Amino acid sequence: MVDNKKLILSLLLTFMVIIGVAQQNDSLWKVKSKAKTTKDLFEAQLALSKAYWYFDLDSSLYYANEILSIAEKEGNEDLLGDAQNAIGNAYASNGDYDNSLEYYQEAYKIRMGLGQKSKAAVSLNNIGLTLSDKRDFSNAIDYFKKAALLYGEVGDHKSEAETIRSIASVYAKLNAPGKALEYYITALNILYANDLNTETGTIHNSIGDLHRNMLNSDLALEHYQRALDIFNKKGNKVDIAMALNNIGIIYDEKRDIPAALQFYTRSLELAREMKDKTSQAVALNNLGFLYVKTKQYDKATTYYFESLRLSEEVKDVYSISNTKNNIANVFLKKEQYELCSQYAQEALKNALKINAVDVEQESYEILSNLNAKKGNYKEAFLFKEKAMILKDSLYNKESNQKLLEIQATFDMESKENEISGLKKDNQINKLELEGQKTTQSALIIGIILLVALGFALLSNLRMKKRNNLLLTSANRKMENANQKLVESEANLRQLNATKDKFFSIIAHDLKNPFNALLGFSEILATSAEEEKLSDVKEYSKAVNDSAEKLYRLIDNLLEWSRTQTGKFSFNPNYFSVDKLINDELGIQSHTLKSKSIVAQMLTKDPITAYGDKTLIGTVLRNLISNAIKFSHPGGKIWIASRVFNNHVEIAITDSGVGIGQDRLPTLFNLESSQSTQGTWDEKGTGLGLLICKEFINKNNGDIWVESQLGKGTTFFFTVPIKQEGTKS
């Protein structure tokens, strides 16, 4: 199940903002219409721009630019800085970070020019928040530090602590809990030192999050409880609901079901008191989770259906699809398969609309488990395959995110090391100044010693010349031996790469088709026993397809093994190029037809070449097969040939997905060869291009490739037009 517990705060705030904007705009329009002074009009326009931040960028920008016009008309630098900041806010709230940074920087310059440190600190903090949203964490921290320094200078210690908390949050995102905790403690100390104890709740809550992620549940609970106590004193119901939910999560993870139930229930009661349907839906979902864990499925469905109703009322599509998955999962456990299928399909439909990959994956998992329980193994396999593809997609996304976080951490550490290095450089410069006199004295002594050494070296020169002659002879022998060792090492590396590639194919690429063949043949045997003729026909075709794929895989493997052992025969002779191309297209006609791909020969005149027809046929077969594999259904393939520089040049072009420029230089290398899935998820071994290169080299030709992503690929190769010396 997708865990909604972490979303309660953001959902709560979003819902309250949506409710508030509609009410707020009416009152703001009234204020604007009654504005009598420039200041009143300016403040009304500013409030209107802010009200539209997250919902209507054009309206927000309109009012922000109205502010700018007022400031420019009045020639008021103070208002001009506020206007630039307001435009930056409008862009930032809608994800246009580059434009927002430009206006924030301009606001900062104006405010610092006027000596307005407090407002300048706001601009610096806004820049830091925007850079953090852009995942430019290193520069974000620099701006947060500058903002905190200015806040401290003007005595705004609440904002100073909040900015330092932002630094801690960045380190928490970067999985640097030690650094994050250090800055959280610093922020707490600032607040406690300035009698701002009631402002510490948010930081205690953040420290609780940090300890929870580090699996320190007891410490997390302690800080969440402190946050709750502080929020209760302030009476902020939104923060109280958040803290109650977090404490419920901890007890849930500690498997203390009664305690978790108590805090989730209190969170629900508070949401009902606030008439907040979104928060109620989340709390009801959490309670549903608890009852599923205790196998009280009827109670679970009661809470889930109530949560679903509320989510539908506020049109929260993500929560609707997630809750329907939860309901489907309960029906699966209760073996109510029709209801399970209904809700899982509805959840999947909603998830596809909003591109909620995590919910989509869960829907496929539920449908796979459902079909497996019903004995529909083919459907179960198809749904499982879709779920695994989405899981890989989420994993790759997380992996890329981890790499970005590691890079950002490295950049920040490098910057800190650079600062440390500069400090050391200053100390070194001082020491150098103090030591200049000593150095001068040492130089004089050194010159005298060098003169004495010069005479000694001259006397040894003749003896060294004689020894050098003997050493030169010995070095030559050693160089020859080293060269042989280098060549031997290269051969060993090639052999190791060949061995690794071979075992990789045996372990993975060869195993998967066998698994498919065995699975379909087992289903075929069952269907034959039960006299299901339609199933027998369907699975017979599946077995045949799997057998053909397996045959092509083994054929490529054998061809490649022959190239590695040098045991393939080489019988060059004259052959017709256009006839050979036509023969190979005939072999591929079934595959071309199945993908509705049109293959066209552009050769006009008959051309004869000299080489091993069988080897060149294998090259054509592999390249045409690749063109089909990476072409979209309904695509086109062109095969052209021409006589050029005593060779026949043959080109196979497709209109498919293309190849990235970074992969082109290594396509024909064994160490970097890899199998890539086709547009219909066709699989291979990664050996086809290696075989092509070996066979073309054997025929005294060349092979190369040109490609553009999204536009297609052309493979070229040449064959001599007449007999000449062949490569060994």
C-alpha positions in Angstrom: 0.0 0.0 0.0 1.2 3.6 -0.7 1.7 5.2 2.7 -0.3 8.5 3.0 0.8 9.2 6.6 3.6 11.5 5.6 1.3 13.6 3.5 -1.1 14.8 6.3 0.6 18.2 6.8 1.0 19.2 3.2 -2.6 18.0 2.4 -3.9 19.9 5.4 -2.2 23.2 4.4 -3.2 22.8 0.7 -6.9 22.3 1.6 -6.9 25.3 3.9 -5.3 27.5 1.4 -7.8 26.5 -1.3 -10.7 27.3 1.1 -9.1 30.6 2.1 -8.2 31.9 -1.3 -11.8 32.1 -2.5 -12.9 33.9 0.7 -9.8 36.1 0.8 -9.9 37.4 -2.8 -13.4 39.0 -2.3 -12.2 40.9 0.8 -8.9 41.9 -0.9 -10.9 43.3 -3.9 -12.9 45.4 -1.4 -9.8 46.7 0.2 -8.3 47.6 -3.2 -11.4 49.4 -4.3 -11.4 51.5 -1.1 -7.6 52.3 -1.1 -7.1 56.0 -0.7 -3.3 56.3 -0.5 -0.5 54.9 -2.7 0.6 52.8 0.3 -2.9 51.3 0.7 -3.1 50.5 -3.0 0.4 49.0 -3.0 -0.4 46.7 0.0 -3.7 45.6 -1.6 -2.0 44.7 -4.9 0.7 42.9 -3.0 -1.8 40.8 -1.0 -3.7 40.0 -4.3 -0.5 38.8 -6.0 0.3 36.6 -3.0 -3.3 35.1 -2.9 -2.9 33.9 -6.5 0.6 32.4 -6.0 -0.2 28.7 -6.4 -3.3 28.9 -8.5 -3.0 31.5 -11.3 0.5 32.6 -12.3 -0.9 35.2 -14.8 -3.0 36.9 -12.2 -0.2 36.8 -9.6 2.2 38.3 -12.1 -0.4 40.9 -13.2 -0.8 42.3 -9.7 3.0 42.1 -9.0 3.7 44.1 -12.1 1.0 46.6 -11.1 3.1 47.0 -7.9 6.2 47.6 -10.0 4.4 50.2 -12.1 3.4 52.1 -8.9 6.9 52.0 -7.5 8.5 53.2 -10.8 5.9 56.0 -11.1 6.5 57.1 -7.6 10.3 56.7 -7.9 10.3 55.0 -4.6 13.3 52.6 -4.2 11.8 50.9 -1.1 8.6 50.0 -3.0 10.7 49.0 -6.1 12.6 46.4 -4.0 9.3 45.1 -2.6 7.9 44.9 -6.2 10.9 43.0 -7.5 10.6 40.6 -4.6 6.8 40.1 -5.2 7.5 39.2 -8.9 10.2 36.7 -7.7 7.6 35.1 -5.4 5.1 34.7 -8.2 7.6 33.0 -10.4 9.0 30.8 -7.6 5.6 29.6 -6.4 4.9 28.3 -10.0 8.2 26.6 -10.4 9.9 29.1 -12.8 13.1 29.2 -10.7 15.4 31.0 -13.2 13.1 34.1 -13.5 12.4 34.1 -9.8 16.2 34.2 -9.0 16.7 37.1 -11.4 14.1 39.2 -9.6 15.2 38.1 -6.1 18.8 39.2 -6.9 17.5 42.6 -8.1 15.4 43.0 -4.9 18.5 42.2 -2.8 20.7 44.8 -4.6 18.1 47.5 -4.1 17.5 46.7 -0.4 21.2 46.4 0.4 21.7 49.7 -1.4 19.1 51.3 0.9 20.7 49.7 4.0 17.6 47.6 4.6 19.3 44.6 6.1 16.1 42.9 7.3 14.5 43.0 3.9 17.8 42.1 2.2 17.9 39.0 4.5 14.4 38.1 3.2 15.7 38.2 -0.4 18.7 36.1 0.5 16.5 33.5 2.2 14.2 33.5 -0.9 17.2 32.8 -3.1 18.3 30.0 -0.8 14.8 28.4 -0.9 14.6 28.7 -4.7 18.1 27.2 -5.2 17.1 24.3 -2.8 14.0 23.7 -5.0 16.4 23.6 -8.0 18.5 21.0 -6.0 21.5 23.4 -6.1 22.1 22.6 -2.5 25.6 23.9 -2.1 24.7 27.5 -3.2 21.4 27.3 -1.3 23.3 26.7 1.9 25.6 29.7 1.1 22.7 32.0 0.8 20.9 30.7 3.9 24.1 31.4 5.9 24.3 35.0 4.5 20.6 35.5 5.4 21.0 34.1 8.9 23.9 36.4 9.5 21.9 39.5 8.5 18.9 38.4 10.6 21.3 38.0 13.6 22.7 41.5 13.0 19.3 43.2 13.0 18.1 41.1 16.1 15.5 39.1 14.2 16.4 35.8 16.0 13.2 34.0 15.1 13.9 34.4 11.4 17.6 33.6 12.0 16.7 30.3 13.6 14.2 29.5 10.9 16.9 30.1 8.2 19.3 27.8 10.1 16.6 25.2 10.2 16.4 25.5 6.4 20.2 24.6 6.3 19.5 21.6 8.5 16.6 20.5 6.1 19.0 20.6 3.2 21.5 18.4 4.9 18.6 16.0 5.9 17.7 15.8 2.2 21.3 14.9 1.4 21.3 12.1 3.9 23.8 13.8 6.1 22.0 13.4 9.5 25.0 14.4 11.6 25.2 17.8 9.9 21.4 18.2 9.9 21.2 17.6 13.6 24.1 20.0 14.3 22.1 22.9 12.6 18.8 21.9 14.2 20.5 22.2 17.6 22.0 25.5 16.7 18.5 26.8 15.7 17.1 25.6 19.0 19.8 27.2 21.0 19.2 30.6 19.3 15.4 30.4 20.1 16.0 29.3 23.8 18.7 32.0 24.3 16.2 34.7 23.1 13.2 33.5 25.1 11.4 32.2 22.0 10.5 28.8 23.4 7.1 28.7 21.8 8.7 28.8 18.4 10.7 25.6 18.9 7.9 23.2 18.1 8.6 23.0 14.3 12.3 22.3 15.0 11.5 19.5 17.5 9.2 18.1 14.9 11.9 18.2 12.2 14.4 16.5 14.6 11.7 13.8 15.2 11.6 13.3 11.4 15.4 13.0 11.3 15.5 10.4 14.1 12.6 8.4 12.5 14.5 8.2 9.2 17.5 7.0 11.2 15.2 4.3 12.9 15.7 6.0 16.3 12.1 5.6 17.2 12.4 6.4 20.9 14.2 9.7 20.2 11.8 10.5 17.4 8.9 10.0 19.8 10.5 12.2 22.4 10.8 15.1 20.0 7.4 14.6 18.4 5.9 14.7 22.0 7.8 18.0 22.7 6.5 19.5 19.5 2.9 18.5 20.4 3.2 20.1 23.9 4.4 23.4 22.3 1.8 23.3 19.6 -0.9 22.8 22.2 0.3 25.9 24.1 0.1 27.9 20.9 -3.3 26.4 20.0 -2.4 25.9 16.3 -4.7 23.1 15.2 -2.9 22.4 11.9 0.4 21.8 13.8 -1.3 19.8 16.5 -2.9 17.5 13.9 0.6 17.0 12.3 2.2 16.1 15.6 -0.6 13.7 16.6 -0.3 12.0 13.2 3.5 11.7 13.6 3.2 10.2 17.0 0.7 7.7 15.7 3.1 6.7 12.9 5.8 6.0 15.5 3.5 3.8 17.6 2.3 2.1 14.4 5.9 1.3 13.5 6.6 0.1 17.0 3.5 -2.2 16.6 1.8 -0.6 19.6 -1.6 -0.8 17.9 -3.7 0.6 20.8 -1.5 3.7 21.1 -1.4 4.3 17.4 -5.2 3.9 17.3 -5.5 6.5 20.0 -3.4 9.2 18.3 -4.8 8.6 14.8 -8.3 8.9 16.4 -7.4 12.2 18.1 -6.0 13.4 14.7 -9.3 12.5 13.1 -11.4 14.2 15.8 -9.3 17.4 15.3 -9.8 17.3 11.5 -13.5 16.9 12.0 -13.5 19.8 14.4 -11.8 21.9 11.7 -14.2 20.6 9.1 -11.2 19.6 7.0 -12.3 16.8 4.7 -8.8 16.2 3.3 -7.2 15.6 6.7 -10.2 13.5 7.7 -9.6 11.3 4.7 -6.0 10.8 5.6 -6.7 10.0 9.2 -9.4 7.5 8.2 -6.9 5.9 5.8 -4.4 5.5 8.6 -7.0 3.9 10.8 -7.9 1.5 7.9 -4.2 0.5 7.7 -4.3 -0.4 11.4 -7.4 -2.6 11.1 -5.9 -4.4 8.1 -2.8 -5.2 10.2 -5.1 -6.7 12.9 -7.1 -8.6 10.2 -10.3 -6.7 11.1 -11.2 -6.3 7.5 -14.8 -5.2 7.9 -13.7 -2.2 10.1 -10.9 -1.5 7.7 -13.4 -1.2 4.7 -15.7 1.0 6.8 -12.9 3.5 7.3 -11.6 3.2 3.7 -15.0 3.8 2.2 -15.5 6.9 4.4 -12.1 8.1 3.4 -12.9 7.5 -0.3 -16.2 9.5 0.0 -14.4 12.5 1.5 -11.6 12.4 -1.1 -14.2 12.3 -3.9 -15.9 15.4 -2.4 -12.7 17.4 -2.5 -11.7 15.8 -5.9 -8.3 14.6 -4.6 -7.6 12.2 -7.5 -4.4 10.8 -6.0 -6.0 9.9 -2.6 -9.0 8.5 -4.5 -6.9 6.1 -6.5 -4.7 5.2 -3.5 -7.8 4.5 -1.3 -9.4 2.3 -4.0 -6.2 0.2 -4.1 -6.4 -0.2 -0.3 -10.1 -1.3 -0.7 -9.1 -3.7 -3.5 -6.4 -5.2 -1.3 -8.9 -5.9 1.5 -11.3 -7.5 -0.9 -8.4 -9.7 -2.2 -7.7 -10.8 1.4 -11.5 -11.6 1.8 -11.4 -13.5 -1.5 -14.1 -11.3 -2.9 -12.4 -11.3 -6.3 -15.0 -9.4 -8.4 -15.0 -6.4 -6.0 -11.2 -6.6 -5.8 -10.9 -6.4 -9.6 -13.4 -3.5 -9.8 -11.6 -1.2 -7.4 -8.1 -2.1 -8.6 -9.1 -1.3 -12.2 -10.7 2.0 -11.1 -7.5 2.9 -9.1 -5.4 2.1 -12.1 -7.5 4.3 -14.4 -7.1 7.3 -12.0 -3.4 6.7 -11.5 -2.8 6.7 -15.3 -4.7 10.0 -15.6 -2.3 11.8 -13.1 0.8 9.8 -13.8 1.0 8.5 -10.2 3.6 5.8 -10.9 3.6 4.4 -7.4 -0.2 3.9 -7.3 -0.1 2.5 -10.8 2.6 -0.1 -9.8 0.5 -1.1 -6.7 -2.6 -1.6 -8.9 -0.7 -3.9 -11.2 0.6 -5.9 -8.2 -2.9 -6.4 -6.8 -4.2 -7.4 -10.3 -1.3 -9.9 -10.6 -2.0 -11.4 -7.2 -5.7 -11.6 -8.0 -5.2 -13.4 -11.3 -2.7 -15.8 -9.7 -5.3 -16.7 -7.0 -7.9 -17.2 -9.8 -5.6 -19.5 -11.8 -5.2 -17.0 -14.7 -1.4 -17.3 -14.8 -0.9 -15.7 -18.1 -2.8 -12.5 -17.0 -1.0 -12.7 -13.7 2.4 -12.8 -15.5 1.5 -9.8 -17.7 0.4 -7.7 -14.7 3.5 -8.7 -12.8 5.7 -7.7 -15.7 4.1 -4.3 -15.8 4.6 -3.8 -12.1 8.3 -4.8 -12.3 8.9 -2.3 -15.2 7.4 0.5 -13.0 9.3 -0.7 -10.0 12.6 -0.5 -12.0 11.5 3.0 -13.2 11.0 4.1 -9.6 14.3 2.5 -8.5 16.2 4.3 -11.3 14.6 7.6 -10.4 15.7 7.0 -6.7 19.2 6.0 -7.8 19.6 9.1 -9.9 18.3 11.2 -7.0 20.9 9.5 -4.7 23.7 10.3 -7.2 22.6 14.0 -7.3 22.6 14.1 -3.5 26.1 12.5 -3.3 27.3 15.1 -5.9 25.8 18.0 -3.9 27.4 16.7 -0.7 30.7 16.4 -2.4 30.5 19.9 -3.8 29.7 21.3 -0.3 32.6 19.4 1.3 34.9 20.6 -1.5 33.8 24.2 -0.8 34.4 23.8 2.9 37.8 22.3 2.3 38.6 25.2 -0.1 37.7 27.7 2.6 39.9 25.8 5.1 42.7 25.8 2.6 42.5 29.5 2.1 42.8 30.0 5.9 45.9 27.8 5.9 47.3 29.8 2.9 47.1 33.0 4.9 49.1 31.4 7.8 51.6 30.1 5.3 52.1 33.6 3.8 52.9 34.9 7.2 55.4 32.2 7.8 57.0 32.8 4.4 57.5 36.5 5.1 59.1 35.7 8.4 61.4 33.1 6.8 62.6 35.2 3.8 65.8 36.3 5.6 66.6 32.7 6.6 66.1 31.6 3.0 68.6 34.2 1.6 71.2 33.0 4.0 70.5 29.4 3.1 70.8 30.2 -0.6 74.4 31.5 -0.2 75.4 28.4 1.7 73.7 26.3 -1.0 75.7 27.9 -3.8 79.0 27.2 -2.2 77.9 23.5 -1.7 76.8 23.3 -5.3 80.2 24.4 -6.6 81.9 21.7 -4.4 79.5 19.1 -5.7 80.1 20.1 -9.3 83.8 19.2 -9.0 82.9 15.8 -7.5 80.3 15.1 -10.3 82.9 15.8 -13.0 85.2 13.3 -11.6 82.5 10.6 -11.6 81.2 11.5 -15.1 83.5 9.2 -17.0 82.8 6.2 -14.7 79.0 6.8 -15.3 79.3 6.9 -19.0 80.9 3.4 -19.0 78.1 2.1 -16.7 75.4 3.7 -18.8 76.5 1.6 -21.8 76.0 -1.5 -19.8 72.7 -0.3 -18.4 71.4 0.6 -21.9 71.9 -2.9 -23.1 70.2 -4.4 -20.1 67.3 -1.9 -20.4 66.6 -2.9 -23.9 66.3 -6.5 -22.9 63.9 -5.5 -20.0 61.8 -3.3 -22.4 61.3 -6.3 -24.7 60.3 -8.5 -21.8 57.9 -5.8 -20.5 56.3 -5.4 -23.9 55.6 -9.1 -24.0 54.1 -8.9 -20.5 51.8 -6.0 -21.6 50.6 -7.9 -24.6 50.0 -11.0 -22.5 48.0 -8.9 -20.0 45.9 -7.4 -22.8 45.2 -10.9 -24.1 44.2 -12.1 -20.6 41.8 -9.1 -20.2 40.2 -9.9 -23.5 39.8 -13.5 -22.5 38.3 -12.5 -19.1 35.9 -10.2 -20.8 34.9 -13.0 -23.2 34.4 -15.4 -20.4 32.4 -12.9 -18.3 30.2 -12.1 -21.4 29.7 -15.8 -22.0 28.6 -16.6 -18.5 26.4 -13.5 -18.4 24.5 -14.8 -21.4 24.3 -18.4 -20.0 23.1 -17.1 -16.6 20.6 -14.5 -17.8 19.8 -14.2 -21.5 19.7 -17.9 -22.2 17.8 -18.7 -18.9 14.9 -16.3 -19.5 13.8 -17.8 -22.9 14.0 -21.3 -21.4 11.8 -20.2 -18.5 9.2 -18.7 -20.9 9.4 -21.9 -23.0 8.9 -24.2 -20.0 6.1 -22.0 -18.6 4.1 -21.9 -21.8 4.7 -25.6 -22.5 3.4 -26.4 -19.0 0.2 -24.3 -19.6 -0.1 -26.0 -23.1 0.1 -29.5 -21.5 -2.6 -28.5 -19.0 -4.9 -27.1 -21.7 -4.4 -30.2 -23.8 -5.5 -32.4 -20.9 -8.6 -30.3 -20.4 -9.3 -30.3 -24.2 -9.3 -26.5 -24.4 -8.5 -26.3 -28.1 -8.5 -22.5 -28.3 -5.9 -22.3 -25.5 -3.9 -25.1 -27.2 -3.7 -23.0 -30.4 -2.8 -19.8 -28.5 -0.1 -21.4 -26.4 1.3 -23.4 -29.3 2.0 -20.2 -31.1 3.6 -18.8 -27.9 5.8 -21.9 -27.6 6.8 -21.6 -31.2 7.7 -17.9 -30.8 9.8 -18.7 -27.7 11.5 -21.5 -29.5 12.4 -19.3 -32.5 13.8 -16.6 -30.1 15.8 -19.3 -28.3 17.1 -20.6 -31.6 18.3 -17.2 -32.7 19.9 -16.6 -29.4 21.8 -19.9 -29.5 22.7 -19.3 -33.2 24.3 -15.9 -32.3 26.0 -17.5 -29.3 27.6 -20.2 -31.5 28.6 -17.7 -34.2 30.3 -15.6 -31.6 32.0 -18.5 -30.0 33.4 -19.5 -33.4 34.9 -16.0 -33.9 36.6 -16.2 -30.5 38.1 -19.6 -31.2 38.9 -18.9 -34.8 37.1 -22.1 -35.9 34.7 -20.7 -38.4 35.3 -21.4 -42.1 36.1 -18.6 -44.5 35.2 -19.3 -48.2 35.4 -16.0 -50.2 33.9 -15.8 -53.7 32.0 -13.5 -56.0 28.4 -13.0 -55.1 25.4 -10.8 -56.0 24.8 -8.1 -53.4 21.2 -7.3 -54.3 20.2 -11.0 -54.4 21.8 -11.6 -50.9 19.9 -8.6 -49.6 16.6 -9.8 -51.0 17.2 -13.3 -49.5 17.8 -11.8 -46.1 14.7 -9.6 -46.3 12.7 -12.7 -47.2 13.9 -14.4 -44.0 12.8 -11.4 -42.0 9.4 -11.0 -43.8 7.4 -12.5 -40.9 8.9 -10.1 -38.3 8.5 -7.1 -40.6 4.9 -8.0 -41.2 4.2 -8.5 -37.5 5.4 -4.9 -36.7 3.8 -3.4 -39.9 7.3 -2.2 -41.0 8.1 -1.5 -44.7 11.6 -2.4 -45.9 12.7 -0.8 -49.2 15.8 -1.6 -51.4 17.3 1.6 -52.9 19.8 -0.4 -55.2 19.1 0.2 -58.9 21.8 -1.7 -60.7 23.1 -5.2 -60.0 26.3 -5.2 -57.9 28.8 -8.0 -57.4 31.2 -8.2 -54.4 34.0 -10.5 -53.3 33.8 -12.2 -49.9 32.3 -15.0 -47.9 28.6 -14.9 -48.8 27.6 -16.8 -45.6 29.4 -14.4 -43.3 28.1 -11.3 -45.1 24.6 -12.8 -45.0 24.9 -13.1 -41.2 26.0 -9.5 -41.0 23.0 -8.4 -43.0 20.6 -10.5 -41.0 21.9 -9.0 -37.7 21.7 -5.4 -38.9 18.2 -5.8 -40.5 17.0 -7.6 -37.3 18.4 -4.6 -35.2 16.6 -2.1 -37.5 13.3 -4.0 -37.0 13.9 -4.3 -33.3 14.4 -0.6 -32.7 11.8 0.6 -35.2 8.3 1.6 -34.1 5.3 -0.3 -35.5 4.5 1.2 -39.0 8.0 2.4 -39.4 10.3 2.2 -42.5 13.7 0.6 -43.3 15.9 1.4 -46.3 18.8 -0.7 -47.6 21.1 0.9 -50.1 24.3 -0.1 -51.8 26.9 1.6 -54.0 30.4 1.0 -55.5 32.9 3.3 -53.8 36.7 3.2 -53.9 37.0 -0.5 -55.0 34.5 -1.5 -52.4 30.8 -2.1 -52.2 29.3 0.1 -49.4 26.0 -1.1 -47.9 23.8 1.0 -45.6 20.9 -0.2 -43.5 18.8 2.8 -42.3 15.8 2.8 -39.9 13.4 5.5 -38.6 13.5 4.1 -35.1 14.5 5.3 -31.6 18.2 6.1 -32.4 21.3 5.7 -30.3 22.8 8.3 -27.9 26.1 9.9 -28.9 27.8 8.7 -25.8 27.2 5.0 -26.7 28.3 5.2 -30.4 32.1 4.9 -29.8 31.7 1.7 -27.7 29.1 -0.2 -29.7 31.6 -2.7 -31.2 33.6 -3.2 -27.9 33.2 -6.5 -26.0 33.8 -4.9 -22.6 31.0 -2.3 -23.1 28.6 -4.4 -25.2 25.1 -4.7 -23.8 21.6 -5.9 -24.8 19.0 -3.1 -25.2 15.3 -3.9 -25.4 13.4 -3.1 -28.6 10.3 -1.0 -29.1 8.3 -4.2 -28.4 10.6 -5.2 -25.5 12.4 -7.6 -27.8 15.6 -8.9 -26.1 19.0 -10.0 -27.3 22.5 -10.9 -26.1 24.5 -7.9 -27.2 26.6 -10.1 -29.4 25.1 -9.3 -32.8 27.3 -6.2 -33.5 30.4 -8.0 -32.2 29.8 -10.8 -34.7 29.2 -8.2 -37.5 32.6 -6.5 -36.7 34.5 -9.8 -36.7 32.9 -11.0 -40.0 33.5 -7.7 -41.8 37.1 -7.5 -40.6 37.6 -11.1 -41.9 36.3 -9.9 -45.3 38.7 -7.1 -45.4 36.0 -4.4 -44.9 35.0 -1.8 -42.4 31.8 -1.2 -40.3 30.6 2.0 -38.7 27.4 3.7 -37.5 25.7 7.1 -37.5 22.6 7.9 -35.4 20.5 10.6 -33.7 18.2 9.9 -30.8 14.5 9.9 -31.9 15.4 10.1 -35.6 16.9 6.7 -36.4 20.2 4.9 -37.1 22.2 3.9 -40.2 24.8 1.1 -40.1 27.4 1.1 -42.9 29.8 -1.6 -43.9 32.0 -2.3 -46.9 33.1 -5.4 -48.8 35.8 -5.6 -51.5 34.5 -5.5 -55.1 37.3 -7.8 -56.2 39.7 -10.4 -54.8 42.5 -9.0 -52.6 44.6 -10.1 -49.6 42.3 -10.9 -46.6 42.9 -10.1 -43.0 43.8 -12.9 -40.7 
